[in-house]
Amino acid sequence: MLITTVSISFITQLALIYVGFMQKIFHTAPLGGGDLGIILGLAMGSFWVHEGRRWYERRLDRDEVWVGSVGELA
């Protein structure tokens, strides 16, 4: 359901930007390749920073569980 909703939203946004008669109604202009590259680069950077943070937090949690398990055995 979520994937369907996000896909419909994405397609609608692309239509608002790139379909000729919608450009006239909503006063939009298509983005150039350089602009799209910058946007995608920023999005990928944000994604990898977030994934790195999640990896680090999982590692900390795993270490805490390990220390707690060893403490219970002792």
C-alpha positions in Angstrom: 0.0 0.0 0.0 2.8 2.4 0.9 4.8 1.6 -2.3 1.6 2.2 -4.4 0.9 5.6 -2.7 4.5 6.8 -3.0 4.6 5.7 -6.7 1.4 7.5 -7.5 2.8 10.6 -5.8 6.1 10.4 -7.6 4.4 10.0 -11.0 2.0 12.9 -10.3 4.9 15.1 -9.4 6.8 14.2 -12.6 3.7 14.9 -14.7 3.3 18.3 -13.1 6.9 19.1 -14.1 7.3 17.5 -17.5 3.8 17.3 -19.2 3.4 20.4 -21.4 -0.2 21.4 -20.6 0.4 20.9 -16.9 3.5 23.1 -17.0 1.3 25.9 -18.3 -1.4 25.4 -15.6 1.0 25.1 -12.7 3.8 27.4 -14.1 6.5 24.8 -13.8 9.7 24.2 -15.8 11.6 21.0 -16.3 14.9 20.5 -14.5 18.1 20.1 -16.4 20.4 17.1 -16.1 22.8 19.0 -13.9 20.1 20.0 -11.4 18.8 16.4 -11.3 22.3 15.1 -10.7 22.8 17.5 -7.8 19.4 16.5 -6.2 20.2 12.8 -6.6 23.7 13.3 -5.2 22.3 15.0 -2.1 19.7 12.3 -1.7 22.3 9.5 -1.9 24.5 11.3 0.5 21.7 11.7 3.0 20.8 8.0 2.5 24.3 6.8 3.2 24.8 9.0 6.3 21.5 7.7 7.7 22.5 4.1 6.9 25.9 4.6 8.6 24.2 6.0 11.7 21.8 3.0 11.8 24.8 0.6 11.4 26.6 2.3 14.3 23.6 2.2 16.6 23.0 -1.5 15.8 26.6 -2.2 16.6 26.4 -0.3 19.9 23.2 -2.3 20.8 24.9 -5.6 19.9 27.8 -4.8 22.1 25.5 -3.9 25.0 23.6 -7.1 24.6 26.9 -9.0 24.5 28.2 -7.4 27.7 24.8 -8.1 29.5 24.9 -11.7 28.4 28.4 -12.2 29.7 27.5 -10.5 33.0 24.6 -12.9 33.5 26.8 -15.9 32.9 29.5 -14.8 35.4 
